[in-house]
Amino acid sequence: MGELKIVLPDEIERAFRKIAMIRFGFKKGSMSEAAKEAISEWSNVGRDVQTEDWGSLEGCMKHVKKDSVDLQHEAWKSVANKYTKRKNANRR
């Protein structure tokens, strides 16, 4: 069985705990049951979206001559450059 550790804003956590306890009772495992139900429902909704969107993306980058690894490296370099520029600007 998998295990997730998530960080939530306090307001969302309180609301989730309240609903979980109302729905599943004040007993051991109620939070896990609530999380399992919520994630399962969300995953099922997401599955429909994923299958629809992939078809529309097919072939949209045929004109790009770089492979996926080169594109990934380029993207990370761009992110690193933005970060260092921002960091240097804050030092001034």
Contact map, one row per residue, 1 for C-alpha under 8 A:
11100000000000000000000000000000000000000000000000000000000000000000000000000000000000000000
11110000000000000000000000000000000000000000000000000000000000000000000000000000000000000000
11111000000000000000000000000000000000000000000000000000000000000000000000000000000000000000
01111100000000000000000000000000000000000000000000000000000000000000000000000000000000000000
00111110000000000000000000000000000000000000000000000000000000000000000000000000000000000000
00011111000000000000000000000000000000000000000000000000000000000000000000000000000000000000
00001111100000000000000000000000000000000000000000000000000000000000000000000000000000000000
00000111110110000000000000000000000000000000000000000000000000000000000000000000000000000000
00000011111110000000000000000000000000000000000000000000000000000000000000000000000000000000
00000001111111000000000000000000000000000000000000000000000000000000000000000000000000000000
00000000111111100000000000000000000000000000000000000000000000000000000000000000000000000000
00000001111111110000000000000000000000000000000000000000000000000000000000000000000000000000
00000001111111111000000000000000000000000000000000000000000000000000000000000000000000000000
00000000011111111100000000000000000000000000000000000000000000000000000000000000000000000000
00000000001111111110000000000000000000000000000000000000000000000000000000000000000000000000
00000000000111111111000000000000000000000000000000000000000000000000000000000000000000000000
00000000000011111111100000000010000000000000000000000000000000000000000000000000000000000000
00000000000001111111110000000000000000000000000000000000000000000000000000000000000000000000
00000000000000111111111000000000000000000000000000000000000000000000000000000000000000000000
00000000000000011111111110000110010000000000000000000000000000000000000000000000000000000000
00000000000000001111111111100110000000000000000000000000000000000000000000000000000000000000
00000000000000000111111111000000000000000000000000000000000000000000000000000000000000000000
00000000000000000011111110000000000000000000000000000000000000000000000000000000000000000000
00000000000000000001111111100110110000000000000000000000000000000000000000000000000000000000
00000000000000000001111111100100000000000000000000000000000000000000000000000000000000000000
00000000000000000000110111110100000000000000000000000000000000000000000000000000000000000000
00000000000000000000100111111100000000000000000000000000000000000000000000000000000000000000
00000000000000000000000001111110000000000000000000000000000000000000000000000000000000000000
00000000000000000000000000111111100000000000000000000000000000000000000000000000000000000000
00000000000000000001100111111111110000000000000000000000000000000000000000000000000000000000
00000000000000001001100100011111111000000000000000000000000000000000000000000000000000000000
00000000000000000000000000001111111100000000000000000000000000000000000000000000000000000000
00000000000000000000000100001111111110000000000000000000000000000000000000000000000000000000
00000000000000000001000100000111111111000000000000000000000000000000000000000000000000000000
00000000000000000000000000000011111111100000000000000000000000000000000000000000000000000000
00000000000000000000000000000001111111110000000000000000000000000000000000000000000000000000
00000000000000000000000000000000111111111000000000000000000000000000000000000000000000000000
00000000000000000000000000000000011111111100000000000000000000000000000000000000000000000000
00000000000000000000000000000000001111111110000000000000000000000000000000000000000000000000
00000000000000000000000000000000000111111111000000000000000000000000000000000000000000000000
00000000000000000000000000000000000011111111100000000000000000000000000000000000000000000000
00000000000000000000000000000000000001111111110000000000000000000000000000000000000000000000
00000000000000000000000000000000000000111111111000000000000000000000000000000000000000000000
00000000000000000000000000000000000000011111111100000000000000000000000000000000000000000000
00000000000000000000000000000000000000001111111110000000000000000000000000000000000000000000
00000000000000000000000000000000000000000111111111000000000000000000000000000000000000000000
00000000000000000000000000000000000000000011111111100000000000000000000000000000000000000000
00000000000000000000000000000000000000000001111111110000000000000000000000000000000000000000
00000000000000000000000000000000000000000000111111111000000000000000000000000000000000000000
00000000000000000000000000000000000000000000011111111100000000000000000000000000000000000000
00000000000000000000000000000000000000000000001111111110000000000000000000000000000000000000
00000000000000000000000000000000000000000000000111111111000000000000000000000000000000000000
00000000000000000000000000000000000000000000000011111111100000000000000000000000000000000000
00000000000000000000000000000000000000000000000001111111110000000000000000000000000000000000
00000000000000000000000000000000000000000000000000111111110000000000000000000000000000000000
00000000000000000000000000000000000000000000000000011111110000000000000000000000000000000000
00000000000000000000000000000000000000000000000000001111111100000000000000000000000000000000
00000000000000000000000000000000000000000000000000000111111110000000000000000000000000000000
00000000000000000000000000000000000000000000000000000000111111000000000000000000000000000000
00000000000000000000000000000000000000000000000000000000111111100000000000000000000000000000
00000000000000000000000000000000000000000000000000000000011111110000000000000000000000000000
00000000000000000000000000000000000000000000000000000000001111111000000000000000000000000000
00000000000000000000000000000000000000000000000000000000000111111000000000000000000000000000
00000000000000000000000000000000000000000000000000000000000011111100000000000000000000000000
00000000000000000000000000000000000000000000000000000000000001111110000000000000000000000000
00000000000000000000000000000000000000000000000000000000000000011111011000000000000000000000
00000000000000000000000000000000000000000000000000000000000000001111111000000000000000000000
00000000000000000000000000000000000000000000000000000000000000000111111100000000000000000000
00000000000000000000000000000000000000000000000000000000000000000011111110000000000000000000
00000000000000000000000000000000000000000000000000000000000000000111111111000000000000000000
00000000000000000000000000000000000000000000000000000000000000000111111111100000000000000000
00000000000000000000000000000000000000000000000000000000000000000001111111110000000000000000
00000000000000000000000000000000000000000000000000000000000000000000111111111000000000000000
00000000000000000000000000000000000000000000000000000000000000000000011111111100000000000000
00000000000000000000000000000000000000000000000000000000000000000000001111111110000000000000
00000000000000000000000000000000000000000000000000000000000000000000000111111111000000000000
00000000000000000000000000000000000000000000000000000000000000000000000011111111100000000000
00000000000000000000000000000000000000000000000000000000000000000000000001111111110000000000
00000000000000000000000000000000000000000000000000000000000000000000000000111111111000000000
00000000000000000000000000000000000000000000000000000000000000000000000000011111111100000000
00000000000000000000000000000000000000000000000000000000000000000000000000001111111110000000
00000000000000000000000000000000000000000000000000000000000000000000000000000111111111000000
00000000000000000000000000000000000000000000000000000000000000000000000000000011111111100000
00000000000000000000000000000000000000000000000000000000000000000000000000000001111111110000
00000000000000000000000000000000000000000000000000000000000000000000000000000000111111111000
00000000000000000000000000000000000000000000000000000000000000000000000000000000011111111100
00000000000000000000000000000000000000000000000000000000000000000000000000000000001111111110
00000000000000000000000000000000000000000000000000000000000000000000000000000000000111111111
00000000000000000000000000000000000000000000000000000000000000000000000000000000000011111111
00000000000000000000000000000000000000000000000000000000000000000000000000000000000001111111
00000000000000000000000000000000000000000000000000000000000000000000000000000000000000111111
00000000000000000000000000000000000000000000000000000000000000000000000000000000000000011111
